[in-house]
Amino acid sequence: MQPYLDIFNRVVNNHLNKTRDVIQTTQIQDLDTQLDLQLQAKGADLKTLEAVLQAFLEHSPDAAHPDFFKQLYAGRNKAALIGDWVASLSNVNMHTYQVSPVATLMEREVIKAWRDLVGYKTGEGMIVPGGSQANLVGMMLGRHHACPNFKTQGADGRRLRAYVSDQAHYSSQKAANTLGLGTDNLIGVASDKQGRLCTQALKAQIEADLALGYHPFYIGLTAGTTVTGAFDPVLECRQIADEYDLWLHIDGAWGAPVLFSPKHRQLLENAQLSDSFSWDAHKLMGVPLTTAAILVKQDGALTECCGGGGSNYLFHADQYAHLNLGPASLQCGRRADALKVWLSWKDLGNEGYAQQVDHLQELRQYCVEQINANPNFEKIAPAPYLNVLFQFKPDHITDESILAKLNISICQNMAHNGGPFVDYASYHGRTGIRLILANELTTTEDIDRFLQHCNATGNKLLAEML
Ligand SMILES: Cc1ncc(COP(=O)(O)O)c(C=O)c1O
């Protein structure tokens, strides 16, 4: 083992101590020829393995770099990182208590802590590989609530309909597909000017669908939409869900950590009125990919909906049976992701996470002020949370297709030149630069530098266009 550990130490130390750009190469197509990734009949020597590990890190964007603003995660959560490594070292498997005793107890504890933050007094939960799977299980719980025999008999001619806003993450489409509902039966209801699901449009859509013989069963709200960070209205949607007997799920994959902060948790008020809830640990909680949770208010709902099989060889009726998490999961083999979440939470405490959220919210405010103060920039969506969508927009350019091209080029050009690394996105017909604040170490100086880069790159591209 020692020679491998030596490689590990050298590669990790080299990576952590090296100053580098956020992105080394944009010529992703050339990597094929630059790196020898071919697998061969004979095993390679350790030098080759070390060189490839070094190259892997060098050619991957560095999400912990202060110039990384591209995706809904960033930074380096040290406790979670070592938890991730130790989970791999143990290689315990979460299906039964006997092969994952400590990790099972840790998972129970983090699920309870998450439930407490959401405000569920009862219920259960499960760690899943990501928000997409959490949303899948959320929709499946809704389907099971509406039609318990769908699980055994399939659709049987029923025409179920699910509702999310037109700003919801695409994972709901994947869920409708996977659950055999048909993606056309997932309706993207109009959002209002704030990017929040419009409740009047929702009600009208449900009524119209009932009149056509559809069976509405599910409302999927988003807390922190992917593009603009909007929070859908929970109370009004709870009332609609009650009126039509629909399941109410909240996708908090990105926005849920706001619940840590007494100062900002009102963004997600009434979370406890939902029936189920998705929470990503690998987004704003900074835990390495992949880790999320599905939480549900009703005790036993997960096992009832997802359970089945495995009792002939795996889930024995022994003294530990009540502690086995496997029967309520869609997976069989499952990693001990609870360890990294638990370790990070133990390290930071609720207060540590609250401070991170508060700091990032202050930075967002600062960023919005700087954008508003610069005549070359225009914010193109409300920014209640940690997404700031804005355009480089000199006064004389009003054509949205030109502005879209210009802003996309700014993002691409900056990435091509080593950073900052940021994405673009469209909202209500306009395309701009989507800045994501997820690294708790980001400072106002980083924001200033970022905006200066956008401005300088925009002016340079504009001059080239003329
Ligand atoms: C609002 C929202 N929900 C769900 C997801 C999917 O989460 P995951 O990437 O963990 O599957 C995302 C991803 O960005 C998201 O923004």
The ligand as an ORCA input file, in Angstrom:
! r2SCAN-3c Opt
* xyz 0 1
  C     -32.858     23.560     -8.411
  C     -32.110     22.302     -8.747
  N     -32.677     21.121     -8.504
  C     -32.062     19.958     -8.780
  C     -30.817     19.957     -9.355
  C     -30.156     18.652     -9.691
  O     -29.273     18.354     -8.679
  P     -28.102     17.281     -8.882
  O     -27.127     17.921     -9.822
  O     -27.584     17.125     -7.506
  O     -28.708     16.051     -9.428
  C     -30.186     21.168     -9.642
  C     -28.848     21.189    -10.257
  O     -28.284     22.203    -10.531
  C     -30.848     22.376     -9.331
  O     -30.317     23.563     -9.608
*
